[in-house]
Amino acid sequence: MSKFKTIISQTEKKLFILLSIYLDSYLRIALAVIYIWFGVLKPFGLSPADALARKTITFIPGTTFVWILAFWEIAIGVLFLFKPLTRIAVVVFFLHCAGTFLPLALLPNDTFTHFPYAFTLEGQYIIKNLMSIGVVLAIWVRYVQSKKK
């Protein structure tokens, strides 16, 4: 093996060890930062998602809905920070996530430039939640595996 391959292999092993120790914490903190940050912005009218959310859910008055959504998002972030609350966090996250995909079906003119393949900026914002779903599934799997040990 060349010296370069040896260095790469050793580096990869060290990174793998670090990731196996800290990845779960990183993913939890990353989710918490995103959800708490986005949640805090909502009541101040600083979230670019406000208008779309209000257009999607019309049966709850706008201001009330924004406060509910803000609380919900902050709660998701906080729940993911505490490992014993993982199951609750996952359930609350998926309930929230179901709502975030509603505009794709209910407001296609606001989420697609060319249905069904080209998204508006709002549509892209929604679709990126597929990555969040993957992160949450990884956290949940690691949590369940840790309970079996």
C-alpha positions as CSV (number, residue, x, y, z in Angstrom):
1,M,0.0,0.0,0.0
2,S,1.4,3.4,-0.9
3,K,2.1,5.9,1.8
4,F,-0.8,8.1,0.6
5,K,-3.3,5.2,0.8
6,T,-2.0,4.4,4.3
7,I,-2.5,8.0,5.4
8,I,-6.0,8.1,3.9
9,S,-6.8,4.7,5.6
10,Q,-5.6,5.9,9.0
11,T,-7.4,9.2,8.7
12,E,-10.6,7.4,7.7
13,K,-10.3,5.1,10.8
14,K,-9.8,8.0,13.1
15,L,-12.7,9.9,11.6
16,F,-14.9,6.8,11.9
17,I,-14.1,6.5,15.6
18,L,-14.9,10.2,16.2
19,L,-18.1,9.9,14.2
20,S,-19.2,6.8,16.0
21,I,-18.8,8.7,19.3
22,Y,-20.2,12.1,18.3
23,L,-22.5,11.7,15.3
24,D,-25.6,11.3,17.3
25,S,-24.9,14.4,19.4
26,Y,-24.1,16.4,16.2
27,L,-27.3,15.3,14.5
28,R,-29.4,16.1,17.6
29,I,-27.8,19.6,18.0
30,A,-28.1,20.4,14.3
31,L,-31.8,19.6,14.3
32,A,-32.3,21.5,17.6
33,V,-30.6,24.6,16.2
34,I,-32.7,24.5,13.0
35,Y,-36.0,23.9,14.7
36,I,-35.5,26.3,17.6
37,W,-34.1,29.0,15.3
38,F,-36.9,28.7,12.8
39,G,-39.5,28.5,15.5
40,V,-38.2,31.7,17.3
41,L,-38.4,33.7,14.0
42,K,-42.1,32.9,13.4
43,P,-43.8,35.1,16.1
44,F,-41.7,38.1,15.0
45,G,-42.8,37.8,11.4
46,L,-39.2,37.0,10.3
47,S,-39.9,33.5,8.8
48,P,-40.1,33.4,5.0
49,A,-42.4,30.3,5.5
50,D,-45.1,32.3,7.3
51,A,-47.1,33.3,4.3
52,L,-47.2,29.8,2.9
53,A,-48.1,28.3,6.3
54,R,-50.9,30.8,6.8
55,K,-52.3,30.0,3.3
56,T,-52.1,26.3,3.9
57,I,-53.9,26.2,7.3
58,T,-56.8,28.6,7.0
59,F,-59.1,27.2,9.7
60,I,-56.9,28.6,12.5
61,P,-56.5,32.4,12.7
62,G,-53.1,33.5,11.4
63,T,-51.6,34.9,14.5
64,T,-52.7,32.0,16.6
65,F,-51.4,29.5,14.1
66,V,-48.0,31.2,13.9
67,W,-47.7,31.0,17.7
68,I,-48.7,27.3,17.7
69,L,-46.3,26.5,14.9
70,A,-43.5,28.4,16.6
71,F,-44.1,26.5,19.9
72,W,-44.3,23.2,18.0
73,E,-41.0,23.8,16.2
74,I,-39.2,25.0,19.3
75,A,-40.5,21.9,21.2
76,I,-39.2,19.6,18.4
77,G,-35.7,21.2,18.8
78,V,-35.7,21.0,22.6
79,L,-37.0,17.4,22.6
80,F,-34.2,16.3,20.3
81,L,-31.6,17.7,22.7
82,F,-32.6,15.1,25.4
83,K,-31.9,11.5,24.4
84,P,-34.6,10.0,26.8
85,L,-37.2,12.0,24.9
86,T,-36.2,10.7,21.5
87,R,-39.4,8.7,20.9
88,I,-41.6,11.7,21.7
89,A,-39.4,13.9,19.5
90,V,-39.7,11.5,16.6
91,V,-43.5,11.4,16.9
92,V,-43.8,15.2,17.2
93,F,-41.4,15.7,14.3
94,F,-43.4,13.4,12.0
95,L,-46.7,15.1,12.8
96,H,-45.1,18.4,12.0
97,C,-43.5,17.0,8.9
98,A,-46.8,15.8,7.6
99,G,-48.1,19.4,7.8
100,T,-45.0,20.8,6.1
101,F,-45.8,18.7,3.0
102,L,-49.4,19.9,2.7
103,P,-48.6,23.0,0.5
104,L,-47.3,20.7,-2.2
105,A,-50.8,19.2,-2.5
106,L,-52.9,22.2,-1.4
107,L,-51.0,25.1,-3.0
108,P,-49.3,23.7,-6.1
109,N,-49.1,27.2,-7.7
110,D,-47.1,28.4,-4.8
111,T,-44.8,25.4,-4.6
112,F,-44.2,24.4,-8.2
113,T,-43.0,26.4,-11.2
114,H,-43.7,23.4,-13.4
115,F,-45.8,20.7,-11.8
116,P,-44.6,18.0,-10.7
117,Y,-40.9,18.4,-11.2
118,A,-39.7,22.1,-10.8
119,F,-40.2,23.7,-7.5
120,T,-40.5,27.3,-6.4
121,L,-38.2,28.5,-3.6
122,E,-41.0,27.6,-1.2
123,G,-41.3,24.1,-2.7
124,Q,-37.5,23.6,-2.4
125,Y,-37.8,24.6,1.2
126,I,-40.4,21.9,1.7
127,I,-38.6,19.2,-0.2
128,K,-35.4,19.7,1.9
129,N,-37.4,18.2,4.7
130,L,-36.7,14.8,3.1
131,M,-33.2,15.2,4.4
132,S,-34.5,16.1,7.9
133,I,-36.6,12.9,7.7
134,G,-33.4,10.9,7.0
135,V,-31.6,12.6,9.9
136,V,-34.5,11.8,12.3
137,L,-34.7,8.2,11.1
138,A,-30.9,7.8,11.8
139,I,-31.3,9.3,15.3
140,W,-34.3,7.0,16.0
141,V,-32.5,3.9,14.7
142,R,-29.4,4.7,16.8
143,Y,-31.6,5.3,19.8
144,V,-33.4,2.0,19.5
145,Q,-30.1,0.2,19.0
146,S,-28.6,1.8,22.1
147,K,-31.6,0.6,24.1
148,K,-31.1,-3.1,23.0
149,K,-27.5,-3.1,24.3
